[in-house]
């Protein structure tokens, strides 16, 4: 990564990327060195509430999903995280 670059100006909420309300970036520091590695989007209160509302909308479908279906979804999610771990 190039030092001081904007990693992503968007927030990922409810399966889609959308710009942060404030459009203000914040620095991402390397905890080992204190060096600024880049910047990311800084959200505000509305940006924090949006994923909570998305979760509330998703709960009825999750309750209707069988235990086996939930297990498969979580296993697939774990595999995706593992496959992309070098980018996280």
Backbone atoms as SQL, in Angstrom:
CREATE TABLE atoms (id INTEGER PRIMARY KEY, chain TEXT, resi INTEGER, resn TEXT, atom TEXT, x REAL, y REAL, z REAL);
INSERT INTO atoms VALUES
  (1, 'A', 1, 'UNK', 'N', 0.846, -1.183, 0.000),
  (2, 'A', 1, 'UNK', 'CA', 0.000, 0.000, 0.000),
  (3, 'A', 1, 'UNK', 'C', 0.884, 1.236, 0.000),
  (4, 'A', 2, 'UNK', 'N', 0.460, 2.220, -0.724),
  (5, 'A', 2, 'UNK', 'CA', 1.184, 3.486, -0.775),
  (6, 'A', 2, 'UNK', 'C', 0.833, 4.288, 0.467),
  (7, 'A', 3, 'UNK', 'N', 1.855, 4.766, 1.143),
  (8, 'A', 3, 'UNK', 'CA', 1.661, 5.537, 2.371),
  (9, 'A', 3, 'UNK', 'C', 0.761, 6.739, 2.117),
  (10, 'A', 4, 'UNK', 'N', -0.250, 6.901, 3.006),
  (11, 'A', 4, 'UNK', 'CA', -1.097, 8.074, 2.953),
  (12, 'A', 4, 'UNK', 'C', -2.222, 8.021, 1.931),
  (13, 'A', 5, 'UNK', 'N', -2.505, 6.850, 1.369),
  (14, 'A', 5, 'UNK', 'CA', -3.571, 6.772, 0.368),
  (15, 'A', 5, 'UNK', 'C', -4.922, 6.580, 1.037),
  (16, 'A', 6, 'UNK', 'N', -5.956, 7.016, 0.362),
  (17, 'A', 6, 'UNK', 'CA', -7.322, 6.795, 0.831),
  (18, 'A', 6, 'UNK', 'C', -7.685, 5.369, 0.461),
  (19, 'A', 7, 'UNK', 'N', -7.934, 4.537, 1.452),
  (20, 'A', 7, 'UNK', 'CA', -8.221, 3.132, 1.203),
  (21, 'A', 7, 'UNK', 'C', -9.578, 2.980, 0.529),
  (22, 'A', 8, 'UNK', 'N', -10.605, 3.560, 1.085),
  (23, 'A', 8, 'UNK', 'CA', -11.920, 3.520, 0.462),
  (24, 'A', 8, 'UNK', 'C', -12.761, 4.639, 1.044),
  (25, 'A', 9, 'UNK', 'N', -13.308, 5.493, 0.203),
  (26, 'A', 9, 'UNK', 'CA', -14.113, 6.608, 0.707),
  (27, 'A', 9, 'UNK', 'C', -15.546, 6.198, 1.053),
  (28, 'A', 10, 'UNK', 'N', -15.866, 4.917, 0.900),
  (29, 'A', 10, 'UNK', 'CA', -17.235, 4.439, 1.111),
  (30, 'A', 10, 'UNK', 'C', -17.345, 3.552, 2.337),
  (31, 'A', 11, 'UNK', 'N', -18.585, 3.380, 2.774),
  (32, 'A', 11, 'UNK', 'CA', -18.923, 2.456, 3.853),
  (33, 'A', 11, 'UNK', 'C', -19.733, 1.315, 3.232),
  (34, 'A', 12, 'UNK', 'N', -19.512, 0.101, 3.712),
  (35, 'A', 12, 'UNK', 'CA', -20.244, -1.058, 3.200),
  (36, 'A', 12, 'UNK', 'C', -21.389, -1.342, 4.167),
  (37, 'A', 13, 'UNK', 'N', -22.626, -1.046, 3.729),
  (38, 'A', 13, 'UNK', 'CA', -23.806, -1.200, 4.574),
  (39, 'A', 13, 'UNK', 'C', -24.882, -1.895, 3.771),
  (40, 'A', 14, 'UNK', 'N', -25.453, -2.950, 4.347),
  (41, 'A', 14, 'UNK', 'CA', -26.559, -3.684, 3.733),
  (42, 'A', 14, 'UNK', 'C', -26.210, -4.184, 2.329),
  (43, 'A', 15, 'UNK', 'N', -24.989, -4.668, 2.172),
  (44, 'A', 15, 'UNK', 'CA', -24.590, -5.269, 0.912),
  (45, 'A', 15, 'UNK', 'C', -24.207, -4.316, -0.197),
  (46, 'A', 16, 'UNK', 'N', -24.059, -3.036, 0.130),
  (47, 'A', 16, 'UNK', 'CA', -23.658, -2.100, -0.922),
  (48, 'A', 16, 'UNK', 'C', -22.747, -1.011, -0.349),
  (49, 'A', 17, 'UNK', 'N', -21.941, -0.455, -1.234),
  (50, 'A', 17, 'UNK', 'CA', -21.065, 0.645, -0.848),
  (51, 'A', 17, 'UNK', 'C', -21.805, 1.971, -0.987),
  (52, 'A', 18, 'UNK', 'N', -21.689, 2.801, 0.016),
  (53, 'A', 18, 'UNK', 'CA', -22.284, 4.136, -0.063),
  (54, 'A', 18, 'UNK', 'C', -21.355, 5.127, 0.621),
  (55, 'A', 19, 'UNK', 'N', -21.354, 6.362, 0.140),
  (56, 'A', 19, 'UNK', 'CA', -20.444, 7.352, 0.718),
  (57, 'A', 19, 'UNK', 'C', -20.832, 7.691, 2.155),
  (58, 'A', 20, 'UNK', 'N', -19.824, 7.960, 2.961),
  (59, 'A', 20, 'UNK', 'CA', -20.070, 8.405, 4.338),
  (60, 'A', 20, 'UNK', 'C', -20.739, 9.771, 4.304),
  (61, 'A', 21, 'UNK', 'N', -21.606, 10.013, 5.247),
  (62, 'A', 21, 'UNK', 'CA', -22.338, 11.276, 5.302),
  (63, 'A', 21, 'UNK', 'C', -21.405, 12.475, 5.410),
  (64, 'A', 22, 'UNK', 'N', -20.362, 12.346, 6.212),
  (65, 'A', 22, 'UNK', 'CA', -19.473, 13.479, 6.457),
  (66, 'A', 22, 'UNK', 'C', -18.481, 13.721, 5.327),
  (67, 'A', 23, 'UNK', 'N', -18.156, 12.672, 4.569),
  (68, 'A', 23, 'UNK', 'CA', -17.124, 12.761, 3.512),
  (69, 'A', 23, 'UNK', 'C', -15.783, 13.212, 4.079),
  (70, 'A', 24, 'UNK', 'N', -15.572, 12.989, 5.369),
  (71, 'A', 24, 'UNK', 'CA', -14.310, 13.344, 6.019),
  (72, 'A', 24, 'UNK', 'C', -13.489, 12.078, 6.245),
  (73, 'A', 25, 'UNK', 'N', -12.242, 12.025, 5.759),
  (74, 'A', 25, 'UNK', 'CA', -11.407, 10.858, 6.022),
  (75, 'A', 25, 'UNK', 'C', -10.747, 10.942, 7.398),
  (76, 'A', 26, 'UNK', 'N', -10.284, 9.794, 7.884),
  (77, 'A', 26, 'UNK', 'CA', -9.463, 9.782, 9.096),
  (78, 'A', 26, 'UNK', 'C', -8.231, 8.930, 8.834),
  (79, 'A', 27, 'UNK', 'N', -7.167, 9.212, 9.569),
  (80, 'A', 27, 'UNK', 'CA', -5.908, 8.495, 9.389),
  (81, 'A', 27, 'UNK', 'C', -5.988, 7.093, 9.978),
  (82, 'A', 28, 'UNK', 'N', -5.353, 6.157, 9.303),
  (83, 'A', 28, 'UNK', 'CA', -5.188, 4.794, 9.801),
  (84, 'A', 28, 'UNK', 'C', -3.727, 4.655, 10.186),
  (85, 'A', 29, 'UNK', 'N', -3.492, 4.435, 11.476),
  (86, 'A', 29, 'UNK', 'CA', -2.133, 4.329, 11.993),
  (87, 'A', 29, 'UNK', 'C', -1.708, 2.872, 12.123),
  (88, 'A', 30, 'UNK', 'N', -0.445, 2.613, 11.831),
  (89, 'A', 30, 'UNK', 'CA', 0.138, 1.303, 12.083),
  (90, 'A', 30, 'UNK', 'C', 0.399, 1.229, 13.581),
  (91, 'A', 31, 'UNK', 'N', -0.242, 0.309, 14.309),
  (92, 'A', 31, 'UNK', 'CA', -0.075, 0.280, 15.765),
  (93, 'A', 31, 'UNK', 'C', 1.346, -0.077, 16.212),
  (94, 'A', 32, 'UNK', 'N', 2.096, -0.740, 15.350),
  (95, 'A', 32, 'UNK', 'CA', 3.461, -1.117, 15.711),
  (96, 'A', 32, 'UNK', 'C', 4.438, 0.049, 15.582),
  (97, 'A', 33, 'UNK', 'N', 4.178, 0.940, 14.617),
  (98, 'A', 33, 'UNK', 'CA', 5.130, 2.020, 14.353),
  (99, 'A', 33, 'UNK', 'C', 4.563, 3.415, 14.607),
  (100, 'A', 34, 'UNK', 'N', 3.231, 3.520, 14.656),
  (101, 'A', 34, 'UNK', 'CA', 2.604, 4.826, 14.790),
  (102, 'A', 34, 'UNK', 'C', 2.538, 5.584, 13.480),
  (103, 'A', 35, 'UNK', 'N', 3.086, 5.014, 12.418),
  (104, 'A', 35, 'UNK', 'CA', 3.103, 5.655, 11.108),
  (105, 'A', 35, 'UNK', 'C', 1.703, 5.634, 10.480),
  (106, 'A', 36, 'UNK', 'N', 1.341, 6.721, 9.820),
  (107, 'A', 36, 'UNK', 'CA', 0.070, 6.778, 9.106),
  (108, 'A', 36, 'UNK', 'C', 0.200, 5.920, 7.850),
  (109, 'A', 37, 'UNK', 'N', -0.677, 4.904, 7.753),
  (110, 'A', 37, 'UNK', 'CA', -0.641, 3.975, 6.624),
  (111, 'A', 37, 'UNK', 'C', -1.564, 4.404, 5.498),
  (112, 'A', 38, 'UNK', 'N', -2.602, 5.136, 5.832),
  (113, 'A', 38, 'UNK', 'CA', -3.580, 5.554, 4.836),
  (114, 'A', 38, 'UNK', 'C', -4.741, 6.248, 5.498),
  (115, 'A', 39, 'UNK', 'N', -5.829, 6.373, 4.774),
  (116, 'A', 39, 'UNK', 'CA', -7.030, 7.004, 5.307),
  (117, 'A', 39, 'UNK', 'C', -8.253, 6.181, 4.923),
  (118, 'A', 40, 'UNK', 'N', -9.306, 6.330, 5.709),
  (119, 'A', 40, 'UNK', 'CA', -10.579, 5.670, 5.433),
  (120, 'A', 40, 'UNK', 'C', -11.707, 6.660, 5.712),
  (121, 'A', 41, 'UNK', 'N', -12.894, 6.314, 5.257),
  (122, 'A', 41, 'UNK', 'CA', -14.053, 7.191, 5.441),
  (123, 'A', 41, 'UNK', 'C', -14.462, 7.245, 6.909),
  (124, 'A', 42, 'UNK', 'N', -14.790, 8.427, 7.352),
  (125, 'A', 42, 'UNK', 'CA', -15.274, 8.613, 8.721),
  (126, 'A', 42, 'UNK', 'C', -16.772, 8.831, 8.678),
  (127, 'A', 43, 'UNK', 'N', -17.506, 7.959, 9.331),
  (128, 'A', 43, 'UNK', 'CA', -18.953, 8.092, 9.367),
  (129, 'A', 43, 'UNK', 'C', -19.406, 8.944, 10.539),
  (130, 'A', 44, 'UNK', 'N', -20.697, 9.242, 10.544),
  (131, 'A', 44, 'UNK', 'CA', -21.287, 9.977, 11.656),
  (132, 'A', 44, 'UNK', 'C', -22.403, 9.132, 12.261),
  (133, 'A', 45, 'UNK', 'N', -23.227, 9.732, 13.083),
  (134, 'A', 45, 'UNK', 'CA', -24.300, 9.007, 13.769),
  (135, 'A', 45, 'UNK', 'C', -25.220, 8.292, 12.778),
  (136, 'A', 46, 'UNK', 'N', -25.619, 8.963, 11.721),
  (137, 'A', 46, 'UNK', 'CA', -26.504, 8.349, 10.729),
  (138, 'A', 46, 'UNK', 'C', -25.837, 7.134, 10.079),
  (139, 'A', 47, 'UNK', 'N', -24.530, 7.235, 9.837),
  (140, 'A', 47, 'UNK', 'CA', -23.795, 6.120, 9.255),
  (141, 'A', 47, 'UNK', 'C', -23.712, 4.938, 10.221),
  (142, 'A', 48, 'UNK', 'N', -23.707, 5.213, 11.514),
  (143, 'A', 48, 'UNK', 'CA', -23.668, 4.150, 12.512),
  (144, 'A', 48, 'UNK', 'C', -25.035, 3.489, 12.672),
  (145, 'A', 49, 'UNK', 'N', -26.096, 4.253, 12.496),
  (146, 'A', 49, 'UNK', 'CA', -27.450, 3.721, 12.649),
  (147, 'A', 49, 'UNK', 'C', -27.865, 2.887, 11.441),
  (148, 'A', 50, 'UNK', 'N', -27.398, 3.230, 10.248),
  (149, 'A', 50, 'UNK', 'CA', -27.802, 2.532, 9.019),
  (150, 'A', 50, 'UNK', 'C', -27.576, 1.021, 9.079),
  (151, 'A', 51, 'UNK', 'N', -26.421, 0.512, 9.541),
  (152, 'A', 51, 'UNK', 'CA', -26.269, -0.941, 9.587),
  (153, 'A', 51, 'UNK', 'C', -27.157, -1.604, 10.636),
  (154, 'A', 52, 'UNK', 'N', -27.475, -0.877, 11.694),
  (155, 'A', 52, 'UNK', 'CA', -28.391, -1.424, 12.698),
  (156, 'A', 52, 'UNK', 'C', -29.788, -1.589, 12.103),
  (157, 'A', 53, 'UNK', 'N', -30.210, -0.611, 11.337),
  (158, 'A', 53, 'UNK', 'CA', -31.513, -0.703, 10.672),
  (159, 'A', 53, 'UNK', 'C', -31.522, -1.822, 9.637),
  (160, 'A', 54, 'UNK', 'N', -30.414, -1.998, 8.918),
  (161, 'A', 54, 'UNK', 'CA', -30.314, -3.081, 7.939),
  (162, 'A', 54, 'UNK', 'C', -30.397, -4.440, 8.633),
  (163, 'A', 55, 'UNK', 'N', -29.760, -4.541, 9.790),
  (164, 'A', 55, 'UNK', 'CA', -29.826, -5.782, 10.564),
  (165, 'A', 55, 'UNK', 'C', -31.253, -6.078, 10.987),
  (166, 'A', 56, 'UNK', 'N', -31.956, -5.066, 11.461),
  (167, 'A', 56, 'UNK', 'CA', -33.349, -5.259, 11.870),
  (168, 'A', 56, 'UNK', 'C', -34.220, -5.722, 10.704),
  (169, 'A', 57, 'UNK', 'N', -33.950, -5.221, 9.512),
  (170, 'A', 57, 'UNK', 'CA', -34.715, -5.653, 8.334),
  (171, 'A', 57, 'UNK', 'C', -34.392, -7.094, 7.945),
  (172, 'A', 58, 'UNK', 'N', -33.167, -7.546, 8.243),
  (173, 'A', 58, 'UNK', 'CA', -32.738, -8.890, 7.852),
  (174, 'A', 58, 'UNK', 'C', -33.162, -9.971, 8.843),
  (175, 'A', 59, 'UNK', 'N', -33.489, -9.597, 10.068),
  (176, 'A', 59, 'UNK', 'CA', -33.793, -10.583, 11.114),
  (177, 'A', 59, 'UNK', 'C', -34.951, -11.518, 10.740),
  (178, 'A', 60, 'UNK', 'N', -36.065, -11.042, 10.199),
  (179, 'A', 60, 'UNK', 'CA', -37.149, -11.983, 9.873),
  (180, 'A', 60, 'UNK', 'C', -36.709, -13.097, 8.908),
  (181, 'A', 61, 'UNK', 'N', -35.937, -12.765, 7.897),
  (182, 'A', 61, 'UNK', 'CA', -35.466, -13.786, 6.954),
  (183, 'A', 61, 'UNK', 'C', -34.502, -14.755, 7.641),
  (184, 'A', 62, 'UNK', 'N', -33.667, -14.236, 8.537),
  (185, 'A', 62, 'UNK', 'CA', -32.721, -15.090, 9.262),
  (186, 'A', 62, 'UNK', 'C', -33.475, -16.084, 10.136),
  (187, 'A', 63, 'UNK', 'N', -34.536, -15.632, 10.811),
  (188, 'A', 63, 'UNK', 'CA', -35.328, -16.527, 11.652),
  (189, 'A', 63, 'UNK', 'C', -35.979, -17.633, 10.829),
  (190, 'A', 64, 'UNK', 'N', -36.342, -17.333, 9.598),
  (191, 'A', 64, 'UNK', 'CA', -36.985, -18.319, 8.730),
  (192, 'A', 64, 'UNK', 'C', -35.994, -19.308, 8.111),
  (193, 'A', 65, 'UNK', 'N', -34.705, -19.008, 8.210),
  (194, 'A', 65, 'UNK', 'CA', -33.672, -19.876, 7.646),
  (195, 'A', 65, 'UNK', 'C', -33.430, -21.050, 8.601),
  (196, 'A', 66, 'UNK', 'N', -33.397, -22.253, 8.053),
  (197, 'A', 66, 'UNK', 'CA', -33.178, -23.445, 8.880),
  (198, 'A', 66, 'UNK', 'C', -31.787, -23.421, 9.504),
  (199, 'A', 67, 'UNK', 'N', -31.604, -24.260, 10.521),
  (200, 'A', 67, 'UNK', 'CA', -30.290, -24.380, 11.150),
  (201, 'A', 67, 'UNK', 'C', -29.234, -24.818, 10.149),
  (202, 'A', 68, 'UNK', 'N', -29.602, -25.761, 9.277),
  (203, 'A', 68, 'UNK', 'CA', -28.669, -26.226, 8.250),
  (204, 'A', 68, 'UNK', 'C', -28.331, -25.084, 7.286),
  (205, 'A', 69, 'UNK', 'N', -29.333, -24.303, 6.908),
  (206, 'A', 69, 'UNK', 'CA', -29.105, -23.166, 6.015),
  (207, 'A', 69, 'UNK', 'C', -28.199, -22.122, 6.652),
  (208, 'A', 70, 'UNK', 'N', -28.427, -21.846, 7.929),
  (209, 'A', 70, 'UNK', 'CA', -27.575, -20.887, 8.647),
  (210, 'A', 70, 'UNK', 'C', -26.138, -21.396, 8.720),
  (211, 'A', 71, 'UNK', 'N', -26.018, -22.688, 9.002),
  (212, 'A', 71, 'UNK', 'CA', -24.688, -23.291, 9.082),
  (213, 'A', 71, 'UNK', 'C', -23.933, -23.141, 7.765),
  (214, 'A', 72, 'UNK', 'N', -24.600, -23.401, 6.662),
  (215, 'A', 72, 'UNK', 'CA', -23.967, -23.271, 5.349),
  (216, 'A', 72, 'UNK', 'C', -23.566, -21.824, 5.061),
  (217, 'A', 73, 'UNK', 'N', -24.448, -20.884, 5.408),
  (218, 'A', 73, 'UNK', 'CA', -24.121, -19.465, 5.198),
  (219, 'A', 73, 'UNK', 'C', -22.897, -19.052, 6.005),
  (220, 'A', 74, 'UNK', 'N', -22.852, -19.464, 7.265),
  (221, 'A', 74, 'UNK', 'CA', -21.724, -19.092, 8.117),
  (222, 'A', 74, 'UNK', 'C', -20.430, -19.762, 7.652),
  (223, 'A', 75, 'UNK', 'N', -20.532, -21.022, 7.211),
  (224, 'A', 75, 'UNK', 'CA', -19.340, -21.708, 6.694),
  (225, 'A', 75, 'UNK', 'C', -18.832, -20.999, 5.442),
  (226, 'A', 76, 'UNK', 'N', -19.734, -20.624, 4.546),
  (227, 'A', 76, 'UNK', 'CA', -19.337, -19.900, 3.333),
  (228, 'A', 76, 'UNK', 'C', -18.714, -18.551, 3.670),
  (229, 'A', 77, 'UNK', 'N', -19.282, -17.870, 4.657),
  (230, 'A', 77, 'UNK', 'CA', -18.730, -16.585, 5.086),
  (231, 'A', 77, 'UNK', 'C', -17.315, -16.765, 5.618),
  (232, 'A', 78, 'UNK', 'N', -17.119, -17.787, 6.440),
  (233, 'A', 78, 'UNK', 'CA', -15.789, -18.072, 6.963),
  (234, 'A', 78, 'UNK', 'C', -14.795, -18.358, 5.852),
  (235, 'A', 79, 'UNK', 'N', -15.225, -19.096, 4.837),
  (236, 'A', 79, 'UNK', 'CA', -14.346, -19.400, 3.717),
  (237, 'A', 79, 'UNK', 'C', -13.978, -18.138, 2.934),
  (238, 'A', 80, 'UNK', 'N', -14.966, -17.258, 2.727),
  (239, 'A', 80, 'UNK', 'CA', -14.692, -15.995, 2.033),
  (240, 'A', 80, 'UNK', 'C', -13.681, -15.150, 2.801),
  (241, 'A', 81, 'UNK', 'N', -13.833, -15.093, 4.108),
  (242, 'A', 81, 'UNK', 'CA', -12.886, -14.329, 4.931),
  (243, 'A', 81, 'UNK', 'C', -11.494, -14.939, 4.819),
  (244, 'A', 82, 'UNK', 'N', -11.413, -16.256, 4.906),
  (245, 'A', 82, 'UNK', 'CA', -10.126, -16.929, 4.782),
  (246, 'A', 82, 'UNK', 'C', -9.496, -16.660, 3.418),
  (247, 'A', 83, 'UNK', 'N', -10.295, -16.806, 2.367),
  (248, 'A', 83, 'UNK', 'CA', -9.787, -16.610, 1.000),
  (249, 'A', 83, 'UNK', 'C', -9.266, -15.196, 0.770),
  (250, 'A', 84, 'UNK', 'N', -9.835, -14.231, 1.466),
  (251, 'A', 84, 'UNK', 'CA', -9.468, -12.819, 1.255),
  (252, 'A', 84, 'UNK', 'C', -8.639, -12.250, 2.402),
  (253, 'A', 85, 'UNK', 'N', -8.130, -13.140, 3.266),
  (254, 'A', 85, 'UNK', 'CA', -7.442, -12.684, 4.473),
  (255, 'A', 85, 'UNK', 'C', -6.234, -11.801, 4.186),
  (256, 'A', 86, 'UNK', 'N', -5.571, -11.998, 3.051),
  (257, 'A', 86, 'UNK', 'CA', -4.415, -11.139, 2.765),
  (258, 'A', 86, 'UNK', 'C', -4.825, -9.707, 2.458),
  (259, 'A', 87, 'UNK', 'N', -6.101, -9.490, 2.151),
  (260, 'A', 87, 'UNK', 'CA', -6.598, -8.137, 1.862),
  (261, 'A', 87, 'UNK', 'C', -7.228, -7.479, 3.079),
  (262, 'A', 88, 'UNK', 'N', -7.437, -8.242, 4.136),
  (263, 'A', 88, 'UNK', 'CA', -8.114, -7.695, 5.327),
  (264, 'A', 88, 'UNK', 'C', -7.128, -7.119, 6.313);
